[in-house]
C-alpha cells in the first residue's frame, strides 16, 4: 500500500471526523508536520516498508500511543516523526504500545493502520 492510499484514507477521516492530524505522510520524511496542539491521530511510515498509527488522544503532552500490527519497537524514522508531531520541549517522550491485532502476512500493515486510525476517530 502506498502513500497515496494512506493519504486518501486520512483525508476522508479528517473530513468526516474533523480530528487534527491525518497530515500528508510525505511530511514525515522531512519532519515538517504542522503544529497540532490538540489530540490527533496520524499514520506514519517507519522507513522500512511498514505503516503504523499513533495518537495522543486522552494523554498528557509528551505521551503517545502506538498502534502497530507487526512490531513492538520503533524505527529511528518513526521516533523522529513522533518528536516532530508532538513539538514538545520535554526531555522525554513516553511511548506506549497498544496490544492490537497482529497482521498475518507481510503486506497488510497499511490496512491495519487505517483501521486503527478509524477506530480512534470514532
Long-range contacts (C-beta under 8 A, 24 or more apart in sequence): 1-51, 1-107, 1-109, 1-110, 1-111, 3-45, 5-110, 6-43, 6-45, 6-51, 6-110, 6-113, 6-114, 9-43, 9-114, 9-117, 9-118, 10-42, 10-43, 10-117, 13-41, 13-117, 13-118, 13-121, 16-121, 17-121, 17-122, 19-121, 21-55, 21-85, 22-117, 28-77, 28-81, 28-84, 31-80, 31-81, 31-83, 31-84, 32-84, 33-81, 33-84, 33-85, 35-87, 36-85, 36-87, 40-85, 41-117, 41-120, 41-121, 42-85, 42-117, 43-113, 43-114, 43-117, 44-78, 44-81, 44-82, 45-77, 46-71, 46-74, 46-75, 46-77, 46-78, 47-75, 47-76, 47-77, 47-78, 48-75, 48-77, 50-75, 50-109, 51-109, 51-110, 51-112, 51-113, 52-78, 52-109, 52-113, 53-113, 53-114, 53-116, 53-117, 53-120, 54-82, 54-85, 55-117, 55-120, 56-86, 57-120, 61-86, 61-88, 61-90, 62-86, 62-88, 62-90, 62-92, 62-93, 62-94, 63-93, 63-94, 63-96, 64-93, 64-94, 64-95, 64-96, 65-95, 65-96, 65-97, 65-98, 66-95, 66-96, 66-97, 66-98, 67-98, 67-100, 67-113, 67-116, 67-117, 67-120, 68-97, 68-100, 69-100, 69-101, 69-102, 69-103, 69-108, 69-109, 69-112, 69-113, 69-116, 70-102, 70-103, 70-109, 72-97
